[in-house]
Amino acid sequence: MLALLGGVALILGVALRASAASGTVLLVLMYAAEWPLATHTSAGAPSMSTNPFVDYHIVYPLELIAVAVTYAGNTWGLGRLWAKLPIVQRNRWLL
């Protein structure tokens, strides 16, 4: 549930490091829950599963990491205001 709350932080552009990390873990675990990828349904019909390497469970974590690394919250969100808060100044991991 904290990883889902991280989605709100990403939208606002605050706590990008923590929210990108939690979102990456969430999506990788969701990807692992689908492994091995089913190629056929229980009825024997093809499942029409997507490419296992170009899957949104892999692409989205890469995007989350890119957003955190480039400090996109400072440009498009509330990241600058967030960084000035005293609690964030004391706890740098909240950036």
C-alpha positions as CSV (number, residue, x, y, z in Angstrom):
1,M,0.0,0.0,0.0
2,L,2.9,2.3,0.6
3,A,4.1,1.7,-3.0
4,L,0.6,2.8,-4.2
5,L,0.9,5.9,-2.0
6,G,4.2,6.5,-3.8
7,G,2.2,7.0,-7.0
8,V,0.6,10.1,-5.4
9,A,4.1,11.3,-4.6
10,L,5.2,10.8,-8.2
11,I,2.3,12.8,-9.4
12,L,3.1,15.6,-7.1
13,G,6.9,15.3,-7.8
14,V,7.9,14.8,-4.2
15,A,10.0,12.0,-2.6
16,L,10.9,10.8,-6.0
17,R,13.7,8.5,-4.8
18,A,11.6,6.6,-2.3
19,S,8.5,6.5,-4.5
20,A,10.5,5.3,-7.6
21,A,12.2,2.6,-5.5
22,S,8.9,1.4,-4.1
23,G,7.1,1.5,-7.4
24,T,10.0,-0.4,-9.1
25,V,9.8,-3.1,-6.4
26,L,6.0,-3.3,-6.7
27,L,6.1,-3.7,-10.5
28,V,8.9,-6.2,-10.5
29,L,7.0,-8.3,-7.9
30,M,3.8,-8.1,-10.1
31,Y,5.9,-9.3,-13.0
32,A,7.3,-12.1,-11.0
33,A,3.7,-13.1,-9.9
34,E,2.9,-13.8,-13.6
35,W,6.0,-15.9,-14.2
36,P,6.2,-18.2,-16.1
37,L,4.3,-16.4,-18.7
38,A,1.3,-18.5,-19.8
39,T,1.3,-19.2,-23.5
40,H,-2.0,-21.0,-23.4
41,T,-5.2,-20.6,-21.3
42,S,-6.7,-23.5,-19.3
43,A,-9.0,-24.2,-22.3
44,G,-6.0,-24.7,-24.6
45,A,-6.4,-21.5,-26.6
46,P,-3.4,-19.2,-27.1
47,S,-3.3,-16.6,-24.3
48,M,-2.0,-13.8,-26.6
49,S,0.6,-12.9,-24.0
50,T,2.9,-10.1,-24.8
51,N,6.7,-10.2,-25.3
52,P,8.2,-11.0,-21.9
53,F,11.0,-8.5,-22.3
54,V,9.0,-5.5,-23.6
55,D,6.3,-5.6,-20.9
56,Y,4.9,-2.7,-19.0
57,H,6.1,-4.3,-15.8
58,I,9.7,-3.8,-17.1
59,V,9.2,-0.5,-19.0
60,Y,7.5,1.4,-16.2
61,P,10.2,0.7,-13.6
62,L,12.8,2.1,-16.0
63,E,10.6,5.2,-16.5
64,L,10.3,5.6,-12.7
65,I,14.1,5.4,-12.3
66,A,14.6,7.9,-15.1
67,V,12.1,10.3,-13.4
68,A,14.0,10.0,-10.1
69,V,17.5,10.3,-11.6
70,T,16.6,13.4,-13.6
71,Y,14.9,15.1,-10.7
72,A,11.8,15.7,-12.8
73,G,9.9,16.8,-9.7
74,N,12.0,19.9,-9.5
75,T,11.0,20.9,-13.0
76,W,7.4,19.7,-13.3
77,G,6.3,19.2,-9.7
78,L,6.6,20.4,-6.1
79,G,10.1,19.0,-5.7
80,R,11.8,22.3,-4.9
81,L,9.2,23.2,-2.3
82,W,9.5,19.7,-0.8
83,A,13.3,19.9,-0.5
84,K,13.0,23.1,1.5
85,L,10.8,21.5,4.3
86,P,12.7,21.1,7.6
87,I,11.8,17.4,7.9
88,V,13.3,16.7,4.4
89,Q,16.4,18.7,5.3
90,R,16.9,16.4,8.4
91,N,16.1,13.2,6.4
92,R,17.7,13.4,3.0
93,W,16.3,10.1,2.0
94,L,12.9,11.8,1.6
95,L,14.1,13.7,-1.5
